[in-house]
Amino acid sequence: MENQEKQFTRGFNHGYLLARYLPDLMTNIVKGINSTSDYFQGFFSGEKEWELENSRSQLDDLKHIRRESKSRERNIERDE
C-alpha cells in the first residue's frame, strides 16, 4: 500500500509541474495515456490541482481589478 501512495504522489508532482511549466507538453502526453495505474491517477490529479489553483488565482486577480475599478469610479464622482 505504501508503494501505491508513493507512486501516486510521484505522479501527482510530475503532473502538477508539467501542467504549470510545460502545458503544451502536458497536453500532448495526456492525449496518449490510457493507463489507470497509481502513478497516472496521481499524474492526472496533479494536472487538475494546477488547473484549480490557476483558476482561483485568476478569479482573485479579477476581484482585485474590480475593486480598484470601483474605487476609481468613486473617486472620479467625488472630484466632479
Gaussian input, Z-matrix of N, CA and C with variables (Angstrom, degrees):
# hf/3-21g

backbone

0 1
 N
 C     1     B1
 C     2     B2     1     A1
 N     3     B3     2     A2     1     D1
 C     4     B4     3     A3     2     D2
 C     5     B5     4     A4     3     D3
 N     6     B6     5     A5     4     D4
 C     7     B7     6     A6     5     D5
 C     8     B8     7     A7     6     D6
 N     9     B9     8     A8     7     D7
 C    10    B10     9     A9     8     D8
 C    11    B11    10    A10     9     D9
 N    12    B12    11    A11    10    D10
 C    13    B13    12    A12    11    D11
 C    14    B14    13    A13    12    D12
 N    15    B15    14    A14    13    D13
 C    16    B16    15    A15    14    D14
 C    17    B17    16    A16    15    D15
 N    18    B18    17    A17    16    D16
 C    19    B19    18    A18    17    D17
 C    20    B20    19    A19    18    D18
 N    21    B21    20    A20    19    D19
 C    22    B22    21    A21    20    D20
 C    23    B23    22    A22    21    D21
 N    24    B24    23    A23    22    D22
 C    25    B25    24    A24    23    D23
 C    26    B26    25    A25    24    D24
 N    27    B27    26    A26    25    D25
 C    28    B28    27    A27    26    D26
 C    29    B29    28    A28    27    D27
 N    30    B30    29    A29    28    D28
 C    31    B31    30    A30    29    D29
 C    32    B32    31    A31    30    D30
 N    33    B33    32    A32    31    D31
 C    34    B34    33    A33    32    D32
 C    35    B35    34    A34    33    D33
 N    36    B36    35    A35    34    D34
 C    37    B37    36    A36    35    D35
 C    38    B38    37    A37    36    D36
 N    39    B39    38    A38    37    D37
 C    40    B40    39    A39    38    D38
 C    41    B41    40    A40    39    D39
 N    42    B42    41    A41    40    D40
 C    43    B43    42    A42    41    D41
 C    44    B44    43    A43    42    D42
 N    45    B45    44    A44    43    D43
 C    46    B46    45    A45    44    D44
 C    47    B47    46    A46    45    D45
 N    48    B48    47    A47    46    D46
 C    49    B49    48    A48    47    D47
 C    50    B50    49    A49    48    D48
 N    51    B51    50    A50    49    D49
 C    52    B52    51    A51    50    D50
 C    53    B53    52    A52    51    D51
 N    54    B54    53    A53    52    D52
 C    55    B55    54    A54    53    D53
 C    56    B56    55    A55    54    D54
 N    57    B57    56    A56    55    D55
 C    58    B58    57    A57    56    D56
 C    59    B59    58    A58    57    D57
 N    60    B60    59    A59    58    D58
 C    61    B61    60    A60    59    D59
 C    62    B62    61    A61    60    D60
 N    63    B63    62    A62    61    D61
 C    64    B64    63    A63    62    D62
 C    65    B65    64    A64    63    D63
 N    66    B66    65    A65    64    D64
 C    67    B67    66    A66    65    D65
 C    68    B68    67    A67    66    D66
 N    69    B69    68    A68    67    D67
 C    70    B70    69    A69    68    D68
 C    71    B71    70    A70    69    D69
 N    72    B72    71    A71    70    D70
 C    73    B73    72    A72    71    D71
 C    74    B74    73    A73    72    D72
 N    75    B75    74    A74    73    D73
 C    76    B76    75    A75    74    D74
 C    77    B77    76    A76    75    D75
 N    78    B78    77    A77    76    D76
 C    79    B79    78    A78    77    D77
 C    80    B80    79    A79    78    D78
 N    81    B81    80    A80    79    D79
 C    82    B82    81    A81    80    D80
 C    83    B83    82    A82    81    D81
 N    84    B84    83    A83    82    D82
 C    85    B85    84    A84    83    D83
 C    86    B86    85    A85    84    D84
 N    87    B87    86    A86    85    D85
 C    88    B88    87    A87    86    D86
 C    89    B89    88    A88    87    D87
 N    90    B90    89    A89    88    D88
 C    91    B91    90    A90    89    D89
 C    92    B92    91    A91    90    D90
 N    93    B93    92    A92    91    D91
 C    94    B94    93    A93    92    D92
 C    95    B95    94    A94    93    D93
 N    96    B96    95    A95    94    D94
 C    97    B97    96    A96    95    D95
 C    98    B98    97    A97    96    D96
 N    99    B99    98    A98    97    D97
 C   100   B100    99    A99    98    D98
 C   101   B101   100   A100    99    D99
 N   102   B102   101   A101   100   D100
 C   103   B103   102   A102   101   D101
 C   104   B104   103   A103   102   D102
 N   105   B105   104   A104   103   D103
 C   106   B106   105   A105   104   D104
 C   107   B107   106   A106   105   D105
 N   108   B108   107   A107   106   D106
 C   109   B109   108   A108   107   D107
 C   110   B110   109   A109   108   D108
 N   111   B111   110   A110   109   D109
 C   112   B112   111   A111   110   D110
 C   113   B113   112   A112   111   D111
 N   114   B114   113   A113   112   D112
 C   115   B115   114   A114   113   D113
 C   116   B116   115   A115   114   D114
 N   117   B117   116   A116   115   D115
 C   118   B118   117   A117   116   D116
 C   119   B119   118   A118   117   D117
 N   120   B120   119   A119   118   D118
 C   121   B121   120   A120   119   D119
 C   122   B122   121   A121   120   D120
 N   123   B123   122   A122   121   D121
 C   124   B124   123   A123   122   D122
 C   125   B125   124   A124   123   D123
 N   126   B126   125   A125   124   D124
 C   127   B127   126   A126   125   D125
 C   128   B128   127   A127   126   D126
 N   129   B129   128   A128   127   D127
 C   130   B130   129   A129   128   D128
 C   131   B131   130   A130   129   D129
 N   132   B132   131   A131   130   D130
 C   133   B133   132   A132   131   D131
 C   134   B134   133   A133   132   D132
 N   135   B135   134   A134   133   D133
 C   136   B136   135   A135   134   D134
 C   137   B137   136   A136   135   D135
 N   138   B138   137   A137   136   D136
 C   139   B139   138   A138   137   D137
 C   140   B140   139   A139   138   D138
 N   141   B141   140   A140   139   D139
 C   142   B142   141   A141   140   D140
 C   143   B143   142   A142   141   D141
 N   144   B144   143   A143   142   D142
 C   145   B145   144   A144   143   D143
 C   146   B146   145   A145   144   D144
 N   147   B147   146   A146   145   D145
 C   148   B148   147   A147   146   D146
 C   149   B149   148   A148   147   D147
 N   150   B150   149   A149   148   D148
 C   151   B151   150   A150   149   D149
 C   152   B152   151   A151   150   D150
 N   153   B153   152   A152   151   D151
 C   154   B154   153   A153   152   D152
 C   155   B155   154   A154   153   D153
 N   156   B156   155   A155   154   D154
 C   157   B157   156   A156   155   D155
 C   158   B158   157   A157   156   D156
 N   159   B159   158   A158   157   D157
 C   160   B160   159   A159   158   D158
 C   161   B161   160   A160   159   D159
 N   162   B162   161   A161   160   D160
 C   163   B163   162   A162   161   D161
 C   164   B164   163   A163   162   D162
 N   165   B165   164   A164   163   D163
 C   166   B166   165   A165   164   D164
 C   167   B167   166   A166   165   D165
 N   168   B168   167   A167   166   D166
 C   169   B169   168   A168   167   D167
 C   170   B170   169   A169   168   D168
 N   171   B171   170   A170   169   D169
 C   172   B172   171   A171   170   D170
 C   173   B173   172   A172   171   D171
 N   174   B174   173   A173   172   D172
 C   175   B175   174   A174   173   D173
 C   176   B176   175   A175   174   D174
 N   177   B177   176   A176   175   D175
 C   178   B178   177   A177   176   D176
 C   179   B179   178   A178   177   D177
 N   180   B180   179   A179   178   D178
 C   181   B181   180   A180   179   D179
 C   182   B182   181   A181   180   D180
 N   183   B183   182   A182   181   D181
 C   184   B184   183   A183   182   D182
 C   185   B185   184   A184   183   D183
 N   186   B186   185   A185   184   D184
 C   187   B187   186   A186   185   D185
 C   188   B188   187   A187   186   D186
 N   189   B189   188   A188   187   D187
 C   190   B190   189   A189   188   D188
 C   191   B191   190   A190   189   D189
 N   192   B192   191   A191   190   D190
 C   193   B193   192   A192   191   D191
 C   194   B194   193   A193   192   D192
 N   195   B195   194   A194   193   D193
 C   196   B196   195   A195   194   D194
 C   197   B197   196   A196   195   D195
 N   198   B198   197   A197   196   D196
 C   199   B199   198   A198   197   D197
 C   200   B200   199   A199   198   D198
 N   201   B201   200   A200   199   D199
 C   202   B202   201   A201   200   D200
 C   203   B203   202   A202   201   D201
 N   204   B204   203   A203   202   D202
 C   205   B205   204   A204   203   D203
 C   206   B206   205   A205   204   D204
 N   207   B207   206   A206   205   D205
 C   208   B208   207   A207   206   D206
 C   209   B209   208   A208   207   D207
 N   210   B210   209   A209   208   D208
 C   211   B211   210   A210   209   D209
 C   212   B212   211   A211   210   D210
 N   213   B213   212   A212   211   D211
 C   214   B214   213   A213   212   D212
 C   215   B215   214   A214   213   D213
 N   216   B216   215   A215   214   D214
 C   217   B217   216   A216   215   D215
 C   218   B218   217   A217   216   D216
 N   219   B219   218   A218   217   D217
 C   220   B220   219   A219   218   D218
 C   221   B221   220   A220   219   D219
 N   222   B222   221   A221   220   D220
 C   223   B223   222   A222   221   D221
 C   224   B224   223   A223   222   D222
 N   225   B225   224   A224   223   D223
 C   226   B226   225   A225   224   D224
 C   227   B227   226   A226   225   D225
 N   228   B228   227   A227   226   D226
 C   229   B229   228   A228   227   D227
 C   230   B230   229   A229   228   D228
 N   231   B231   230   A230   229   D229
 C   232   B232   231   A231   230   D230
 C   233   B233   232   A232   231   D231
 N   234   B234   233   A233   232   D232
 C   235   B235   234   A234   233   D233
 C   236   B236   235   A235   234   D234
 N   237   B237   236   A236   235   D235
 C   238   B238   237   A237   236   D236
 C   239   B239   238   A238   237   D237

   B1=1.4566
   B2=1.5229
   B3=1.3097
   B4=1.4560
   B5=1.5242
   B6=1.3196
   B7=1.4615
   B8=1.5306
   B9=1.3399
   B10=1.4613
   B11=1.5236
   B12=1.3302
   B13=1.4601
   B14=1.5229
   B15=1.3203
   B16=1.4635
   B17=1.5235
   B18=1.3240
   B19=1.4621
   B20=1.5307
   B21=1.3294
   B22=1.4632
   B23=1.5239
   B24=1.3256
   B25=1.4642
   B26=1.5217
   B27=1.3022
   B28=1.4635
   B29=1.5356
   B30=1.3202
   B31=1.4640
   B32=1.5170
   B33=1.3345
   B34=1.4647
   B35=1.5206
   B36=1.3192
   B37=1.4625
   B38=1.5216
   B39=1.3180
   B40=1.4659
   B41=1.5307
   B42=1.3195
   B43=1.4636
   B44=1.5120
   B45=1.3266
   B46=1.4663
   B47=1.5239
   B48=1.3249
   B49=1.4625
   B50=1.5280
   B51=1.3175
   B52=1.4654
   B53=1.5271
   B54=1.3209
   B55=1.4614
   B56=1.5280
   B57=1.3090
   B58=1.4660
   B59=1.5253
   B60=1.3104
   B61=1.4565
   B62=1.5288
   B63=1.3189
   B64=1.4700
   B65=1.5304
   B66=1.3349
   B67=1.4674
   B68=1.5285
   B69=1.3292
   B70=1.4690
   B71=1.5237
   B72=1.3193
   B73=1.4605
   B74=1.5266
   B75=1.3173
   B76=1.4652
   B77=1.5293
   B78=1.3113
   B79=1.4627
   B80=1.5213
   B81=1.3176
   B82=1.4662
   B83=1.5248
   B84=1.3111
   B85=1.4654
   B86=1.5256
   B87=1.3194
   B88=1.4653
   B89=1.5271
   B90=1.3184
   B91=1.4714
   B92=1.5253
   B93=1.3229
   B94=1.4526
   B95=1.5124
   B96=1.3246
   B97=1.4646
   B98=1.5225
   B99=1.3144
   B100=1.4656
   B101=1.5256
   B102=1.2999
   B103=1.4600
   B104=1.5223
   B105=1.3291
   B106=1.4612
   B107=1.5259
   B108=1.3170
   B109=1.4662
   B110=1.5251
   B111=1.3196
   B112=1.4627
   B113=1.5246
   B114=1.3252
   B115=1.4644
   B116=1.5270
   B117=1.3193
   B118=1.4634
   B119=1.5231
   B120=1.3205
   B121=1.4645
   B122=1.5283
   B123=1.3215
   B124=1.4588
   B125=1.5130
   B126=1.3175
   B127=1.4638
   B128=1.5288
   B129=1.3295
   B130=1.4635
   B131=1.5257
   B132=1.3297
   B133=1.4657
   B134=1.5234
   B135=1.3125
   B136=1.4651
   B137=1.5144
   B138=1.3213
   B139=1.4697
   B140=1.5286
   B141=1.3275
   B142=1.4647
   B143=1.5232
   B144=1.3299
   B145=1.4667
   B146=1.5223
   B147=1.3267
   B148=1.4675
   B149=1.5313
   B150=1.3157
   B151=1.4581
   B152=1.5266
   B153=1.3326
   B154=1.4638
   B155=1.5223
   B156=1.3208
   B157=1.4601
   B158=1.5212
   B159=1.3051
   B160=1.4571
   B161=1.5306
   B162=1.3214
   B163=1.4629
   B164=1.5208
   B165=1.3276
   B166=1.4704
   B167=1.5214
   B168=1.3024
   B169=1.4566
   B170=1.5270
   B171=1.3154
   B172=1.4594
   B173=1.5256
   B174=1.3252
   B175=1.4646
   B176=1.5207
   B177=1.3231
   B178=1.4598
   B179=1.5222
   B180=1.3221
   B181=1.4654
   B182=1.5244
   B183=1.3230
   B184=1.4632
   B185=1.5258
   B186=1.3284
   B187=1.4629
   B188=1.5204
   B189=1.3184
   B190=1.4617
   B191=1.5330
   B192=1.3131
   B193=1.4667
   B194=1.5247
   B195=1.3139
   B196=1.4713
   B197=1.5217
   B198=1.3466
   B199=1.4629
   B200=1.5250
   B201=1.3272
   B202=1.4620
   B203=1.5237
   B204=1.3180
   B205=1.4554
   B206=1.5276
   B207=1.3244
   B208=1.4646
   B209=1.5182
   B210=1.3183
   B211=1.4576
   B212=1.5254
   B213=1.3045
   B214=1.4701
   B215=1.5198
   B216=1.3306
   B217=1.4639
   B218=1.5236
   B219=1.3029
   B220=1.4669
   B221=1.5224
   B222=1.3076
   B223=1.4606
   B224=1.5204
   B225=1.3145
   B226=1.4626
   B227=1.5173
   B228=1.3301
   B229=1.4589
   B230=1.5215
   B231=1.2943
   B232=1.4652
   B233=1.5269
   B234=1.3172
   B235=1.4615
   B236=1.5234
   B237=1.3034
   B238=1.4704
   B239=1.4679
   A1=111.06
   A2=117.09
   A3=120.12
   A4=111.02
   A5=117.15
   A6=120.93
   A7=110.83
   A8=116.58
   A9=120.48
   A10=110.76
   A11=116.58
   A12=120.84
   A13=111.01
   A14=116.81
   A15=120.61
   A16=110.70
   A17=116.25
   A18=120.10
   A19=111.11
   A20=115.74
   A21=119.90
   A22=109.96
   A23=116.60
   A24=121.42
   A25=111.17
   A26=115.99
   A27=120.85
   A28=110.39
   A29=116.60
   A30=121.10
   A31=111.95
   A32=116.36
   A33=121.15
   A34=110.12
   A35=116.08
   A36=120.23
   A37=111.68
   A38=116.73
   A39=120.01
   A40=110.94
   A41=116.47
   A42=120.51
   A43=112.26
   A44=116.16
   A45=120.95
   A46=110.58
   A47=116.06
   A48=120.20
   A49=112.05
   A50=116.78
   A51=119.09
   A52=111.31
   A53=117.15
   A54=120.50
   A55=111.03
   A56=116.32
   A57=120.11
   A58=112.54
   A59=116.99
   A60=120.03
   A61=114.75
   A62=117.80
   A63=121.43
   A64=110.04
   A65=117.53
   A66=119.94
   A67=114.03
   A68=117.75
   A69=119.14
   A70=111.20
   A71=115.85
   A72=120.23
   A73=110.29
   A74=116.09
   A75=120.95
   A76=110.21
   A77=116.74
   A78=121.13
   A79=111.18
   A80=116.45
   A81=120.20
   A82=112.07
   A83=117.03
   A84=120.85
   A85=110.59
   A86=116.22
   A87=121.17
   A88=111.33
   A89=117.16
   A90=120.47
   A91=112.34
   A92=117.14
   A93=120.21
   A94=115.71
   A95=118.49
   A96=120.98
   A97=110.76
   A98=115.82
   A99=122.02
   A100=111.13
   A101=117.34
   A102=121.72
   A103=111.20
   A104=115.72
   A105=121.15
   A106=110.72
   A107=116.73
   A108=119.71
   A109=110.15
   A110=116.12
   A111=121.15
   A112=111.04
   A113=115.91
   A114=120.17
   A115=110.37
   A116=117.71
   A117=120.31
   A118=112.60
   A119=117.82
   A120=118.99
   A121=109.28
   A122=116.13
   A123=120.47
   A124=111.75
   A125=116.46
   A126=122.63
   A127=110.50
   A128=116.39
   A129=120.72
   A130=111.54
   A131=117.23
   A132=120.60
   A133=110.81
   A134=116.85
   A135=120.73
   A136=111.55
   A137=115.85
   A138=120.03
   A139=110.37
   A140=116.60
   A141=120.54
   A142=111.49
   A143=116.74
   A144=120.64
   A145=110.49
   A146=116.57
   A147=119.39
   A148=110.40
   A149=117.33
   A150=120.37
   A151=111.02
   A152=117.17
   A153=120.82
   A154=111.44
   A155=116.87
   A156=120.33
   A157=111.04
   A158=116.91
   A159=121.30
   A160=110.37
   A161=117.17
   A162=121.22
   A163=111.01
   A164=116.82
   A165=120.39
   A166=110.81
   A167=116.35
   A168=121.23
   A169=110.86
   A170=116.52
   A171=120.22
   A172=111.01
   A173=117.31
   A174=120.46
   A175=111.18
   A176=117.14
   A177=120.87
   A178=110.84
   A179=116.85
   A180=120.98
   A181=110.92
   A182=116.92
   A183=120.62
   A184=111.65
   A185=116.78
   A186=120.23
   A187=110.54
   A188=116.41
   A189=121.40
   A190=110.63
   A191=117.09
   A192=121.47
   A193=110.42
   A194=117.41
   A195=120.74
   A196=111.17
   A197=116.26
   A198=119.29
   A199=110.88
   A200=116.41
   A201=120.07
   A202=110.95
   A203=116.62
   A204=121.24
   A205=110.59
   A206=117.02
   A207=120.64
   A208=110.79
   A209=116.55
   A210=120.94
   A211=110.37
   A212=117.43
   A213=121.36
   A214=110.73
   A215=116.94
   A216=120.39
   A217=110.27
   A218=117.49
   A219=120.99
   A220=110.81
   A221=116.58
   A222=120.15
   A223=111.38
   A224=118.21
   A225=121.71
   A226=109.48
   A227=117.71
   A228=121.30
   A229=110.79
   A230=118.66
   A231=122.46
   A232=111.20
   A233=116.04
   A234=120.37
   A235=112.19
   A236=117.59
   A237=121.16
   A238=111.83
   D1=-39.99
   D2=-179.31
   D3=-64.03
   D4=-35.50
   D5=177.81
   D6=-64.53
   D7=-37.63
   D8=177.96
   D9=-63.31
   D10=-41.77
   D11=178.87
   D12=-65.00
   D13=-40.05
   D14=178.06
   D15=-63.27
   D16=-42.69
   D17=179.25
   D18=-64.71
   D19=-41.96
   D20=178.18
   D21=-61.65
   D22=-47.95
   D23=-179.13
   D24=-61.55
   D25=-42.91
   D26=178.99
   D27=-61.87
   D28=-45.38
   D29=177.55
   D30=-64.25
   D31=-40.42
   D32=178.76
   D33=-59.10
   D34=-49.60
   D35=-178.88
   D36=-61.73
   D37=-42.70
   D38=179.18
   D39=-64.62
   D40=-44.11
   D41=179.49
   D42=-63.50
   D43=-41.69
   D44=-180.00
   D45=-62.86
   D46=-48.93
   D47=-177.34
   D48=-65.55
   D49=-41.51
   D50=177.76
   D51=-64.14
   D52=-43.53
   D53=179.96
   D54=-63.10
   D55=-35.76
   D56=-177.66
   D57=-77.26
   D58=-46.76
   D59=-170.75
   D60=-102.58
   D61=-23.34
   D62=-179.34
   D63=-136.10
   D64=64.11
   D65=-174.18
   D66=-62.16
   D67=-33.24
   D68=178.87
   D69=-66.21
   D70=-42.53
   D71=177.22
   D72=-63.84
   D73=-41.06
   D74=179.16
   D75=-59.07
   D76=-44.40
   D77=179.54
   D78=-59.76
   D79=-44.29
   D80=179.71
   D81=-66.20
   D82=-39.03
   D83=179.71
   D84=-65.97
   D85=-45.43
   D86=-176.18
   D87=-62.47
   D88=-34.05
   D89=-179.90
   D90=-58.94
   D91=-32.71
   D92=-174.70
   D93=-98.85
   D94=8.57
   D95=-175.77
   D96=-106.11
   D97=127.07
   D98=174.44
   D99=-126.21
   D100=17.00
   D101=-175.40
   D102=-82.46
   D103=151.00
   D104=176.01
   D105=-116.23
   D106=21.10
   D107=-179.55
   D108=-66.77
   D109=162.99
   D110=179.43
   D111=-58.14
   D112=-40.04
   D113=-179.93
   D114=-59.27
   D115=-48.48
   D116=-176.63
   D117=-75.05
   D118=-27.33
   D119=172.20
   D120=-63.52
   D121=-43.03
   D122=175.59
   D123=-65.30
   D124=-39.90
   D125=179.52
   D126=-57.19
   D127=-49.19
   D128=179.49
   D129=-68.12
   D130=-35.39
   D131=177.33
   D132=-65.97
   D133=-38.19
   D134=177.14
   D135=-63.04
   D136=-41.12
   D137=177.51
   D138=-62.40
   D139=-45.55
   D140=-179.60
   D141=-64.02
   D142=-38.22
   D143=178.79
   D144=-61.78
   D145=-44.15
   D146=178.58
   D147=-62.72
   D148=-41.78
   D149=179.29
   D150=-61.29
   D151=-41.21
   D152=177.92
   D153=-64.81
   D154=-46.25
   D155=179.62
   D156=-62.81
   D157=-41.16
   D158=-179.95
   D159=-65.08
   D160=-41.56
   D161=178.07
   D162=-63.94
   D163=-43.22
   D164=178.00
   D165=-60.86
   D166=-42.40
   D167=179.93
   D168=-62.64
   D169=-42.57
   D170=179.05
   D171=-65.53
   D172=-39.12
   D173=177.23
   D174=-64.57
   D175=-41.50
   D176=177.09
   D177=-61.65
   D178=-40.77
   D179=177.73
   D180=-62.49
   D181=-43.03
   D182=178.72
   D183=-63.52
   D184=-41.50
   D185=178.01
   D186=-61.22
   D187=-42.15
   D188=179.46
   D189=-63.43
   D190=-44.09
   D191=179.12
   D192=-63.20
   D193=-41.70
   D194=179.64
   D195=-64.46
   D196=-41.66
   D197=178.16
   D198=-61.73
   D199=-44.19
   D200=179.07
   D201=-63.15
   D202=-40.24
   D203=-179.78
   D204=-63.93
   D205=-44.62
   D206=178.61
   D207=-63.69
   D208=-39.47
   D209=179.09
   D210=-63.51
   D211=-42.54
   D212=178.74
   D213=-65.15
   D214=-40.53
   D215=178.77
   D216=-61.54
   D217=-40.96
   D218=178.85
   D219=-65.33
   D220=-40.99
   D221=179.16
   D222=-66.31
   D223=-36.71
   D224=178.24
   D225=-66.15
   D226=-42.74
   D227=179.09
   D228=-61.91
   D229=-38.57
   D230=-179.62
   D231=-69.00
   D232=-34.49
   D233=-178.21
   D234=-72.76
   D235=-25.63
   D236=-176.17
   D237=-74.95

